[in-house]
Each structure stands twice: as structure tokens, then as C-alpha cells.
Amino acid sequence: MQFKCTLLSDIILNQKAATEGNQETLDFIPGNNFLGIVAKIYDEFSPEDQINIFHSGKVRFGDAHPICGNNRTLRIPASMYYPKLKRVNEECYIYHLYDREKEAKKKQLKQCRRGFYSFSNNQCEKVEVGKTFAIKSAYDREKRRSKDEQMFGYQSIDKGVEFYFEVDTDSNISNELRKKVNDALIGIKRVGRSRTAQYGLVEITSAIFENVQSTTTTIQIDGKKCITVYADSRLIFLNQYGIPTFMPTAMDLGLEDGAIWWEKSQIRTFQYAPWNFKRQARDADRCGIEKGSVFVIVIDKLPDISDMPHYVGSYKSEGFGKVIINPDFLNASEANNGKATYRFIETTKAKTEKLEYTESLSETDSLLFTYLSSAKEEEEKESTVYKLVNEFVKDNLKYFLSESFASQWGTIRSISMQYPDKDKLKENLFAKEPIQNDKQVDFAYLTHGIAKDKWDEKGRRDKLKEFFDKLEPDMAQFALINLSAEMAKKCKGK
């Protein structure tokens, strides 16, 4: 069963379990993430089906690799080397077919280790996966602010990147069970770390794509008949004592007849401690062989293609153990001393355009978004008011420096608290004119009595009126209350 996984947001898949130090993200999605998605309906399966799907290795959730055209890319083989000070697309050699002694001028070769490549039509095309680094801070729930000395960084894969993966099953797994697994995977899901924050949203859909196939060809190395085994995913092998080992046998790789030629093989290793969410604890360290590693096996007779293994080792349900026998991209030219026959072409940038994610909202979600929108508007209004108040204080404080003026601002604050409406505020502060003895007389606070004389001096009333006229109707009361409080403190302090 083949699927496409599209990132609707950035996702975090840490390479290490440590919480300190530089945190880098994986550039692929491990298969155990997809197993975890299906495991959410664990109780809906019968005990027998639970064993078959999650614990027996009969259903294998493969790793998701970046897309290039209609191909699922592969980690560049560790047996590919290129001369120092050059790039791999200029000159590339296959390690087990390269003879350094044949070179008149000895070359310093450097191992290829990073990157995913599409291998098709005798061409290698690299796909670059975009990543973003962000600084975060732990949250202090008691003080309702960021914790002191608790900053950390997260590296994430950019949203918009597309991945292909597949779920492989044994022939004795029923179509009904396969459909149930398929239905559990399809849709909007969350993977990786910080899923309750802004990370981890993905969409999984059905897909059809090309895979690199095993072949029945053999190669001659120093007169010996050999085959190569390429690690498509990470491999974990256990010895007879149940302890992880970095030195498997040819039988561990599914080949009864043969022996691993270690001098010609290129193996890279990994180690990490998986987190068990159900038990909220870490499991024992997993030690294994990194994807992209290449085994060279000396063999007398090549088994039938149908007998060749696709998965080897342990933890197959989580995507570990996938191998490809004798892939074509490990072929090399004998005439050119092991130079790769596949031609490297221009690098492709993984698709990362902005995606619009829409989903019908429940009533609760709708209320939540209404509240958040209101809170955002309120915060923006506060920010605008504080900016205007600070500007007024900075530009005009010198005109009000008197302790007696603190009481004036106190009165304005009292009036402001009585009238939420801007027009009412304007009337009571600047424009109220009642009829007395058949005449209109000024009766607004700032236009009559003792206050009038104080506010006439130095153009104080005009400066306040200019500030007031700038205010939007919905922020007038809030702005005047804040201005009055701030100016009263400043005047009394001076």
C-alpha cells in the first residue's frame, strides 16, 4: 500500500533523545510514526489482529522519503565517494569497485553521507529538504510567563514538503485488515514533537510511485563473485544473546550462502533511546546500521529473486530492516576504475510552497477562534493606546509639571470612567454648554471654573484635545484612563 504524506505545517523529528545541546531534525519520517497513527485504534482490533499488525513484523510501516517526480528518493549510498575539493556531481566513484593503486595521481576521496537522491534512467538527482530553526522558551504556569534560563532551539522540516512511504504486508494478511490499516492512515494527522503547539500537522493520501528494485546480477571484485545489499532503511540486528550488534552475518541479511566482505563494505551506525508515550518513559537504546550503508557479500550462488529478502533484522513493524539487493545505481565502469555509471544532474528543491489548510470547525472550535480573534484585536488596541500615551507624555510632560496638576488628571480619569462613549466624553470634557438665564454657558470640565484657567495656560487644553481627536471611538475611554493615570504619577513624582 503506497501513500503520500504532505506537511501542512513544520514538523519536528529530533535525531537525538537529549533535551540539551544542538537539536537537529531528521530529514525523513520514520515508519514508527505511521504505526503510531494506526495504534490509536488499537482496541478496535481483535487480539490476533493486534499481534499481526503491531508485534509480528507481518505488517511493516516504511519510512517516508522526499519526493522527486514520481519517485521515492533514497539516502545516497555510503559507498559513493568523490574527490576532495570537488563535488559529487563532477566525479563519483563506487568504493568497492575503485582501486586506488591504479591511479597514477593518488586521489583523496571523501564519503557521501547526507542527502536524498532519485535514482532513475541512469541519473541521480538530489532533493534538498528545507529546514527552519526556531528559539523557544519553557513556560512558567505559576507566574504565567517564560521560565528563566529555559530557552531551547528546535529545528523543523518546512511545511509543504511531500514524502512517499509504503506499508508492506505478508500475503496471509487479509484484504479486510489491509483496508482497516489504510483507512486509519488516510486523512489529517499529527506526527513528531510539539504536536499540541504549531508543529506536526500532515495530510496522508493514497499514491502510486516508483521504487528501485532488486536485481539478480552479480559483480566481480578481485576475481570473487559478489553481490551488494543496500540499506534502504535503518537496520537493527540482535545477536544470540539478544544484544544489538553492529556486525551481522550474511545469514542475518537473508543470504544463507555467503560471507560479508567487511573491507569492501561501507557501514555507518546510529544510536538513540526511543520514547514510549504510553509508559511515559524511554525504552532501551537502539543501536543499528544507518540507512545508506552498503554490504558487499561474497557468494557462490545467487538465490532466486523471489527468495531474496526485502526486510531483515528486528523491529520490522516500525520500518527498520528494508534492503535492496544489487541496485543498479551501485554499478560502475571498469574502464574508468569504478567511476559511477549514473550521471548526477542539477539539485531539486523539495516542494515547500505555502499550503492553505481548511477543515470544518466544531461549535467548540468556532467559539475558541472567535475568542482568540477578539483577544488579538484587544491586544492590538492596547498596543496602539500605549504608544499614543507614551508619545503624549514624552512630548508634553514639561507643560504639566506641577503637583497640583496631578489632581486635575485624577478628575479627568474619574470622568473618563463614567462615559464609555467618545461623544459623551467629548461633551463632558470639552463642549458641554447648558442653558442658564436663556444663555448658553460653558459647563464642560475643561472650559469653565478654576480648571479652565489652568488648562488655558501654555495651550494645555489644545494639546489634550489634539490627542483626544486622534482616538478611535472604541479606544477613547481606555486611552484617557491610561493617560490620566500616567500623567498623574509623573506630575506628582516631579
RODO-2510 file (C-alpha; in nm, 4 decimals, decimal comma):
residues 494
     n   res          X          Y          Z
     1     m     0,0000     0,0000     0,0000
     2     q     0,1541     0,3293    -0,1122
     3     f     0,0886     0,6719     0,0377
     4     k     0,1856     1,0368     0,0054
     5     c     0,2415     1,2462     0,3187
     6     t     0,2178     1,6252     0,2722
     7     l     0,3312     1,8581     0,5517
     8     l     0,0601     2,1113     0,6356
     9     s     0,2856     2,2670     0,8992
    10     d     0,6503     2,2408     1,0016
    11     i     0,7318     1,9131     1,1792
    12     i     0,9983     1,8251     1,4375
    13     l     1,1621     1,4809     1,4377
    14     n     1,4671     1,5074     1,6620
    15     q     1,7711     1,2957     1,5752
    16     k     1,8606     1,2531     1,9437
    17     a     1,6636     1,1976     2,2624
    18     a     1,8718     1,4543     2,4542
    19     t     1,6965     1,7749     2,5601
    20     e     2,0148     1,9848     2,5768
    21     g     2,2567     2,0921     2,3077
    22     n     2,2049     2,1438     1,9363
    23     q     1,8862     1,9682     1,8238
    24     e     1,8774     1,8657     1,4564
    25     t     1,5749     1,7149     1,2879
    26     l     1,5677     1,4023     1,0735
    27     d     1,5216     1,4632     0,7010
    28     f     1,2772     1,1720     0,6669
    29     i     0,9734     1,0482     0,8624
    30     p     1,0394     0,7168     1,0421
    31     g     0,7828     0,4415     0,9887
    32     n     0,7027     0,4177     1,3608
    33     n     0,5150     0,7495     1,3275
    34     f     0,2675     0,5835     1,0916
    35     l     0,2468     0,2738     1,3110
    36     g     0,1575     0,5096     1,5976
    37     i    -0,1252     0,6627     1,3935
    38     v    -0,2815     0,3205     1,3376
    39     a    -0,2156     0,2242     1,7023
    40     k    -0,4666     0,4912     1,8102
    41     i    -0,7394     0,2418     1,7158
    42     y    -0,5526    -0,0481     1,8784
    43     d    -0,8569    -0,1575     2,0817
    44     e    -1,0696    -0,1896     1,7668
    45     f    -0,8639    -0,4906     1,6518
    46     s    -0,9031    -0,8446     1,7814
    47     p    -0,6136    -0,9820     1,9925
    48     e    -0,4959    -1,1894     1,6949
    49     d    -0,5024    -0,8892     1,4613
    50     q    -0,3189    -0,6795     1,7203
    51     i    -0,0348    -0,9323     1,7161
    52     n    -0,0283    -0,9477     1,3347
    53     i    -0,0286    -0,5724     1,2789
    54     f     0,1808    -0,4326     1,5611
    55     h     0,4045    -0,7055     1,7017
    56     s     0,4828    -0,9775     1,4477
    57     g     0,6543    -0,7885     1,1643
    58     k     0,3904    -0,9133     0,9192
    59     v     0,2788    -0,5516     0,8603
    60     r     0,5696    -0,3141     0,8007
    61     f     0,5266     0,0631     0,8112
    62     g     0,8047     0,2008     0,5906
    63     d     0,9996     0,5256     0,6264
    64     a     0,8736     0,8274     0,4302
    65     h     1,1339     0,9807     0,1958
    66     p     1,1124     1,3068    -0,0043
    67     i     0,9529     1,3025    -0,3488
    68     c     1,1286     1,3684    -0,6798
    69     g     0,8859     1,3499    -0,9712
    70     n     0,7116     1,0149    -0,9294
    71     n     0,9986     0,8554    -0,7384
    72     r     1,0582     0,7914    -0,3711
    73     t     1,4139     0,9105    -0,3140
    74     l     1,6855     0,7134    -0,1323
    75     r     1,9684     0,8115     0,1007
    76     i     2,2872     0,8481    -0,1031
    77     p     2,4872     0,5227    -0,0684
    78     a     2,7804     0,5340     0,1738
    79     s     2,9898     0,3540    -0,0893
    80     m     2,9799     0,6589    -0,3171
    81     y     3,2962     0,8717    -0,2878
    82     y     3,4106     1,1877    -0,4599
    83     p     3,7489     1,3685    -0,4696
    84     k     3,8068     1,6405    -0,2117
    85     l     3,7689     1,9980    -0,3378
    86     k     3,5220     1,8706    -0,5968
    87     r     3,1506     1,7998    -0,5877
    88     v     2,9829     1,4632    -0,6190
    89     n     2,8134     1,5655    -0,9448
    90     e     3,1563     1,6309    -1,1021
    91     e     3,3223     1,2965    -1,0255
    92     c     3,1915     0,9998    -0,8253
    93     y     3,3380     0,6539    -0,7573
    94     i     3,1918     0,3348    -0,6119
    95     y     3,4181     0,2405    -0,3202
    96     h     3,4203    -0,1385    -0,3570
    97     l     3,4996    -0,1129    -0,7296
    98     y     3,7654     0,1580    -0,7030
    99     d     4,1343     0,0590    -0,6968
   100     r     4,3481     0,3393    -0,5568
   101     e     4,6684     0,1740    -0,6755
   102     k     4,5619     0,2098    -1,0401
   103     e     4,5611     0,5884    -1,0161
   104     a     4,8841     0,7472    -1,1339
   105     k     4,7997     1,0535    -0,9281
   106     k     4,6505     0,9382    -0,5978
   107     k     4,3134     1,0992    -0,5191
   108     q     4,1836     1,1832    -0,1755
   109     l     3,8271     1,0581    -0,1785
   110     k     3,5533     1,1778     0,0534
   111     q     3,2488     0,9706     0,1521
   112     c     2,8953     1,0809     0,0576
   113     r     2,6824     1,0832     0,3733
   114     r     2,3958     1,3284     0,3510
   115     g     2,1077     1,3896     0,1175
   116     f     1,8309     1,2026    -0,0639
   117     y     1,8613     1,1204    -0,4335
   118     s     1,6276     0,9964    -0,7028
   119     f     1,7857     0,7111    -0,8992
   120     s     1,6137     0,6566    -1,2346
   121     n     1,7030     0,6432    -1,6055
   122     n     2,0751     0,6253    -1,5190
   123     q     2,0512     0,9644    -1,3487
   124     c     2,0960     1,0803    -0,9874
   125     e     1,9007     1,3876    -0,8822
   126     k     1,9387     1,5286    -0,5314
   127     v     1,6365     1,6624    -0,3422
   128     e     1,7048     1,9282    -0,0784
   129     v     1,4625     1,9348     0,2130
   130     g     1,4114     2,2831     0,3582
   131     k     1,4597     2,3230     0,7333
   132     t     1,3923     2,6050     0,9802
   133     f     1,5463     2,6760     1,3213
   134     a     1,3420     2,8487     1,5943
   135     i     1,4226     2,9565     1,9503
   136     k     1,1590     2,8635     2,2088
   137     s     1,1189     2,9134     2,5832
   138     a     0,9698     2,6918     2,8519
   139     y     0,6526     2,8282     3,0157
   140     d     0,6101     2,9016     3,3863
   141     r     0,2469     2,8166     3,4644
   142     e     0,2533     2,9689     3,8122
   143     k     0,3971     3,3062     3,7079
   144     r     0,2281     3,2898     3,3655
   145     r     0,5400     3,3912     3,1766
   146     s     0,8514     3,2401     3,0214
   147     k     1,0773     3,0465     3,2572
   148     d     1,4124     3,1962     3,3392
   149     e     1,7154     3,0221     3,1847
   150     q     1,4907     2,7768     2,9983
   151     m     1,5446     2,8650     2,6324
   152     f     1,5963     2,5956     2,3713
   153     g     1,6063     2,5574     1,9958
   154     y     1,4001     2,3455     1,7579
   155     q     1,4942     2,2565     1,4016
   156     s     1,1983     2,1556     1,1857
   157     i     1,1212     2,0409     0,8304
   158     d     0,9411     2,3147     0,6375
   159     k     0,5720     2,2765     0,5598
   160     g     0,4784     2,1936     0,2029
   161     v     0,7396     1,9164     0,1623
   162     e     0,5927     1,5929     0,0221
   163     f     0,7003     1,2405     0,1149
   164     y     0,6245     0,8920    -0,0190
   165     f     0,6025     0,5846     0,2014
   166     e     0,4517     0,2384     0,1838
   167     v     0,3028    -0,0217     0,4133
   168     d     0,4193    -0,3718     0,3208
   169     t     0,2272    -0,6804     0,4378
   170     d     0,2693    -1,0557     0,4256
   171     s     0,0451    -1,2468     0,1862
   172     n    -0,1517    -1,4020     0,4737
   173     i    -0,2799    -1,0604     0,5919
   174     s    -0,6432    -1,0331     0,4797
   175     n    -0,7696    -0,7584     0,2489
   176     e    -1,0159    -0,6582     0,5200
   177     l    -0,7308    -0,5941     0,7636
   178     r    -0,5308    -0,4096     0,4988
   179     k    -0,8307    -0,1838     0,4326
   180     k    -0,8649    -0,1080     0,8029
   181     v    -0,4979    -0,0062     0,8203
   182     n    -0,5382     0,2015     0,5029
   183     d    -0,8454     0,3848     0,6379
   184     a    -0,6703     0,4575     0,9683
   185     l    -0,3820     0,6280     0,7859
   186     i    -0,5760     0,8378     0,5358
   187     g    -0,6640     1,1938     0,6406
   188     i    -0,5308     1,4827     0,8509
   189     k    -0,2898     1,3522     1,1171
   190     r    -0,0194     1,4780     1,3542
   191     v     0,3372     1,3447     1,3835
   192     g     0,6580     1,4393     1,5601
   193     r     0,7201     1,6618     1,8614
   194     s     0,5224     1,9642     1,9890
   195     r     0,2056     1,8380     1,8233
   196     t    -0,0077     2,0497     2,0597
   197     a     0,1803     2,3632     1,9505
   198     q     0,2241     2,4801     1,5901
   199     y     0,4056     2,1682     1,4671
   200     g     0,3236     1,8251     1,3285
   201     l     0,0178     1,8619     1,1026
   202     v     0,0260     1,6346     0,7935
   203     e    -0,2163     1,5028     0,5337
   204     i    -0,1870     1,1411     0,4176
   205     t    -0,3392     1,0299     0,0879
   206     s    -0,3144     0,7211    -0,1339
   207     a    -0,0476     0,7313    -0,4049
   208     i     0,1287     0,5306    -0,6748
   209     f     0,5039     0,5762    -0,7163
   210     e     0,8214     0,4114    -0,8461
   211     n     1,0634     0,2121    -0,6277
   212     v     1,4179     0,0966    -0,7015
   213     q     1,4073    -0,2821    -0,7447
   214     s     1,6456    -0,5627    -0,6502
   215     t     1,8262    -0,7358    -0,9386
   216     t     1,9828    -1,0795    -0,9975
   217     t     2,3139    -0,9561    -1,1341
   218     t     2,6465    -1,0237    -0,9650
   219     i     2,9719    -0,8325    -0,9799
   220     q     3,3356    -0,9462    -0,9921
   221     i     3,5714    -0,7928    -0,7353
   222     d     3,9321    -0,9209    -0,7393
   223     g     3,8124    -1,2417    -0,9058
   224     k     3,5373    -1,3056    -0,6490
   225     k     3,1678    -1,3252    -0,7289
   226     c     2,9855    -1,0718    -0,5106
   227     i     2,6522    -0,9050    -0,4552
   228     t     2,5689    -0,5783    -0,2766
   229     v     2,2994    -0,5163    -0,0158
   230     y     2,1876    -0,1554     0,0183
   231     a     2,0143    -0,0410     0,3400
   232     d     1,7008     0,1460     0,2290
   233     s     1,6056     0,1962     0,5956
   234     r     1,7926     0,1689     0,9245
   235     l     1,8844    -0,1862     1,0236
   236     i     1,8922    -0,3345     1,3749
   237     f     2,0368    -0,6816     1,4365
   238     l     2,0428    -0,8775     1,7632
   239     n     2,2994    -1,1442     1,8420
   240     q     2,2289    -1,4817     2,0080
   241     y     2,2109    -1,3068     2,3473
   242     g     1,9513    -1,0538     2,2351
   243     i     2,2021    -0,7658     2,2376
   244     p     2,2269    -0,5241     1,9414
   245     t     2,5281    -0,5850     1,7180
   246     f     2,6974    -0,3773     1,4501
   247     m     2,8426    -0,6890     1,2815
   248     p     2,5628    -0,9016     1,1350
   249     t     2,6299    -1,2155     0,9311
   250     a     2,5271    -1,2883     0,5731
   251     m     2,2515    -1,5078     0,7184
   252     d     2,1190    -1,2066     0,9136
   253     l     2,0887    -1,0336     0,5770
   254     g     1,8775    -1,3230     0,4482
   255     l     2,1525    -1,4946     0,2464
   256     e     2,2387    -1,8436     0,3737
   257     d     2,5265    -1,8881     0,1311
   258     g     2,7962    -1,6246     0,1572
   259     a     3,0116    -1,4050     0,3808
   260     i     3,0278    -1,0285     0,4300
   261     w     3,3424    -0,8721     0,2870
   262     w     3,3948    -0,6052     0,5523
   263     e     3,6944    -0,4383     0,3856
   264     k     3,4798    -0,3536     0,0826
   265     s     3,1618    -0,2671     0,2756
   266     q     3,0729     0,0843     0,3928
   267     i     2,8762     0,0863     0,7177
   268     r     2,7572     0,3830     0,9242
   269     t     2,5887     0,3406     1,2627
   270     f     2,3362     0,5166     1,4879
   271     q     2,2169     0,5013     1,8468
   272     y     1,9151     0,6584     2,0158
   273     a     1,6731     0,5949     2,3019
   274     p     1,3090     0,5757     2,1831
   275     w     1,0401     0,7464     2,3918
   276     n     0,7427     0,5278     2,4915
   277     f     0,4464     0,7646     2,5140
   278     k     0,2154     0,5083     2,6740
   279     r     0,4532     0,4415     2,9632
   280     q     0,5970     0,7972     2,9621
   281     a     0,9490     0,6562     2,9774
   282     r     1,2408     0,5770     2,7497
   283     d     1,2997     0,2261     2,6184
   284     a     1,6411     0,0630     2,5941
   285     d     1,8856     0,2211     2,3492
   286     r     1,8540     0,1105     1,9901
   287     c     2,1862     0,0600     1,8159
   288     g     2,1970    -0,0193     1,4486
   289     i     2,3249     0,0445     1,0991
   290     e     2,2292     0,3706     0,9305
   291     k     2,0339     0,3857     0,6061
   292     g     2,2551     0,4272     0,3005
   293     s     2,5057     0,1673     0,4256
   294     v     2,6253    -0,0890     0,1691
   295     f     2,7269    -0,4504     0,2403
   296     v     2,9422    -0,6409    -0,0074
   297     i     2,8842    -1,0169     0,0198
   298     v     3,0996    -1,2860    -0,1397
   299     i     2,8622    -1,5549    -0,2655
   300     d     2,8895    -1,8745    -0,4678
   301     k     2,5343    -1,8972    -0,5945
   302     l     2,2806    -1,6199    -0,6172
   303     p     1,9382    -1,7227    -0,4837
   304     d     1,6229    -1,6822    -0,6883
   305     i     1,4885    -1,3264    -0,6951
   306     s     1,1685    -1,4400    -0,5228
   307     d     1,3747    -1,5786    -0,2329
   308     m     1,5647    -1,2535    -0,1783
   309     p     1,4606    -1,0722     0,1405
   310     h     1,3013    -0,7279     0,1383
   311     y     1,3194    -0,6827     0,5160
   312     v     1,5845    -0,8163     0,7570
   313     g     1,6707    -0,7815     1,1242
   314     s     1,4456    -0,6620     1,4072
   315     y     1,1698    -0,4008     1,4567
   316     k     1,0372    -0,4518     1,1043
   317     s     0,6914    -0,3245     1,2028
   318     e     0,8420     0,0206     1,2620
   319     g     1,0082     0,0391     0,9219
   320     f     1,3508    -0,0947     1,0202
   321     g     1,5217    -0,3547     0,8035
   322     k     1,4302    -0,2716     0,4436
   323     v     1,7070    -0,3639     0,1957
   324     i     1,7624    -0,3632    -0,1804
   325     i     1,9779    -0,6352    -0,3384
   326     n     2,2174    -0,5315    -0,6170
   327     p     2,0596    -0,1929    -0,7029
   328     d     2,1590    -0,0606    -1,0452
   329     f     2,2915     0,2680    -0,9075
   330     l     2,5863     0,0805    -0,7496
   331     n     2,7123    -0,0213    -1,0946
   332     a     3,0428     0,1260    -1,2093
   333     s     3,2620     0,1430    -1,5172
   334     e     3,5568    -0,0972    -1,5103
   335     a     3,7370     0,1061    -1,7758
   336     n     3,7174     0,4176    -1,5546
   337     n     3,8330     0,2428    -1,2353
   338     g     3,4971     0,2204    -1,0589
   339     k     3,3525     0,5506    -1,1730
   340     a     2,9752     0,5589    -1,1192
   341     t     2,7708     0,4950    -1,4335
   342     y     2,4776     0,7013    -1,3060
   343     r     2,5036     1,0679    -1,4076
   344     f     2,4406     1,3381    -1,1456
   345     i     2,2151     1,6250    -1,2525
   346     e     2,1032     1,9554    -1,1029
   347     t     1,9687     1,9555    -0,7483
   348     t     1,5929     1,9876    -0,6989
   349     k     1,4455     2,1892    -0,4125
   350     a     1,1741     1,9980    -0,2279
   351     k     0,8296     2,1484    -0,2768
   352     t     0,7613     2,3930     0,0073
   353     e     0,5006     2,6380    -0,1226
   354     k     0,2519     2,7779     0,1265
   355     l    -0,0429     2,5450     0,1744
   356     e    -0,3888     2,6518     0,2786
   357     y    -0,5389     2,4178     0,5348
   358     t    -0,9126     2,4266     0,5852
   359     e    -1,1274     2,1976     0,7891
   360     s    -1,4855     2,2226     0,9131
   361     l    -1,4948     2,3540     1,2686
   362     s    -1,6956     2,2156     1,5546
   363     e    -1,9046     2,4538     1,7650
   364     t    -1,6374     2,4491     2,0365
   365     d    -1,3617     2,5285     1,7834
   366     s    -1,5688     2,8120     1,6387
   367     l    -1,6153     2,9681     1,9821
   368     l    -1,2445     2,9297     2,0514
   369     f    -1,1442     3,1063     1,7297
   370     t    -1,3973     3,3836     1,7982
   371     y    -1,2413     3,4357     2,1405
   372     l    -0,8865     3,4305     2,0006
   373     s    -0,9792     3,6828     1,7321
   374     s    -1,1307     3,9110     1,9957
   375     a    -0,8248     3,8744     2,2190
   376     k    -0,5968     3,9621     1,9264
   377     e    -0,7957     4,2773     1,8486
   378     e    -0,7872     4,3763     2,2166
   379     e    -0,4105     4,3298     2,2293
   380     e    -0,3609     4,5399     1,9163
   381     k    -0,5826     4,8142     2,0627
   382     e    -0,3813     4,8143     2,3865
   383     s    -0,0561     4,8376     2,1939
   384     t    -0,1849     5,1387     1,9955
   385     v    -0,3094     5,3147     2,3095
   386     y     0,0158     5,2629     2,4988
   387     k     0,2106     5,4015     2,2043
   388     l    -0,0070     5,7158     2,1855
   389     v     0,0072     5,7694     2,5627
   390     n     0,3874     5,7331     2,5706
   391     e     0,4237     5,9813     2,2847
   392     f     0,1986     6,2353     2,4613
   393     v     0,3903     6,2010     2,7899
   394     k     0,7255     6,2368     2,6148
   395     d     0,6245     6,5450     2,4131
   396     n     0,4041     6,7319     2,6654
   397     l     0,5028     6,6421     3,0212
   398     k     0,7041     6,9657     3,0515
   399     y     0,3797     7,1671     3,0224
   400     f     0,2135     6,9917     3,3195
   401     l     0,4928     6,9667     3,5787
   402     s     0,3071     7,0602     3,8963
   403     e     0,1795     6,8571     4,1896
   404     s    -0,1490     7,0464     4,1741
   405     f    -0,1969     6,9180     3,8218
   406     a    -0,1988     6,5583     3,9490
   407     s    -0,5452     6,6264     4,0913
   408     q    -0,6596     6,7658     3,7531
   409     w    -0,5645     6,4400     3,5858
   410     g    -0,7409     6,2492     3,8648
   411     t    -1,0646     6,4315     3,7841
   412     i    -1,0297     6,3595     3,4123
   413     r    -0,9769     5,9912     3,4969
   414     s    -1,2994     5,9898     3,7058
   415     i    -1,4976     6,1460     3,4220
   416     s    -1,3490     5,9029     3,1700
   417     m    -1,4559     5,6045     3,3775
   418     q    -1,8196     5,7243     3,3718
   419     y    -1,8587     5,7569     2,9940
   420     p    -1,7556     5,4710     2,7579
   421     d    -1,8893     5,6652     2,4563
   422     k    -1,6432     5,9061     2,2877
   423     d    -1,9120     6,1648     2,2079
   424     k    -2,0228     6,1740     2,5730
   425     l    -1,6625     6,2107     2,6837
   426     k    -1,6092     6,4992     2,4419
   427     e    -1,9223     6,6724     2,5645
   428     n    -1,8315     6,6463     2,9347
   429     l    -1,4665     6,7434     2,8874
   430     f    -1,4688     6,9982     2,6057
   431     a    -1,8139     7,1002     2,4750
   432     k    -2,0930     7,0882     2,7328
   433     e    -2,2996     7,4130     2,7091
   434     p    -2,6210     7,4117     2,9209
   435     i    -2,8787     7,6930     2,9103
   436     q    -2,8688     7,9317     3,2069
   437     n    -3,0777     8,2501     3,2141
   438     d    -3,1689     8,1900     2,8499
   439     k    -2,7990     8,1817     2,7567
   440     q    -2,5645     7,9017     2,6631
   441     v    -2,2740     7,8806     2,9060
   442     d    -1,9619     7,6645     2,9018
   443     f    -2,0023     7,3844     3,1505
   444     a    -1,7585     7,1155     3,0309
   445     y    -1,4898     7,0383     3,2886
   446     l    -1,2044     7,1907     3,0878
   447     t    -1,3968     7,5020     2,9733
   448     h    -1,5326     7,6557     3,2943
   449     g    -1,4351     7,7382     3,6511
   450     i    -1,0882     7,7126     3,8045
   451     a    -0,9912     7,4243     3,5754
   452     k    -1,0451     7,6468     3,2689
   453     d    -0,7770     7,8929     3,3767
   454     k    -0,5256     7,6154     3,4446
   455     w    -0,5900     7,4440     3,1115
   456     d    -0,5771     7,7700     2,9160
   457     e    -0,2153     7,8213     3,0232
   458     k     0,0540     7,7014     2,7782
   459     g    -0,2133     7,5647     2,5436
   460     r    -0,2667     7,2604     2,7644
   461     r    -0,6302     7,2050     2,6666
   462     d    -0,5468     7,2259     2,2952
   463     k    -0,2756     6,9628     2,3359
   464     l    -0,5168     6,7257     2,5146
   465     k    -0,7871     6,7963     2,2530
   466     e    -0,5413     6,7111     1,9752
   467     f    -0,4628     6,3795     2,1481
   468     f    -0,8346     6,3082     2,2019
   469     d    -0,9290     6,3715     1,8381
   470     k    -0,6788     6,1089     1,7182
   471     l    -0,8504     5,8336     1,9147
   472     e    -1,0799     5,5751     1,7574
   473     p    -1,4253     5,5658     1,9244
   474     d    -1,3697     5,2173     2,0705
   475     m    -1,0431     5,3154     2,2416
   476     a    -1,1171     5,6701     2,3642
   477     q    -1,2191     5,5761     2,7199
   478     f    -0,9328     5,3263     2,7629
   479     a    -0,6782     5,5784     2,6290
   480     l    -0,7913     5,8659     2,8531
   481     i    -0,7920     5,6470     3,1648
   482     n    -0,4358     5,5320     3,0899
   483     l    -0,3160     5,8840     3,0026
   484     s    -0,4682     6,0328     3,3195
   485     a    -0,3134     5,7688     3,5421
   486     e     0,0298     5,8054     3,3805
   487     m     0,0303     6,1867     3,3857
   488     a    -0,0895     6,1977     3,7489
   489     k     0,2031     5,9768     3,8526
   490     k     0,4517     6,1837     3,6552
   491     c     0,3225     6,5169     3,7873
   492     k     0,3178     6,4012     4,1484
   493     g     0,6639     6,2484     4,1147
   494     k     0,8116     6,5716     3,9805
***
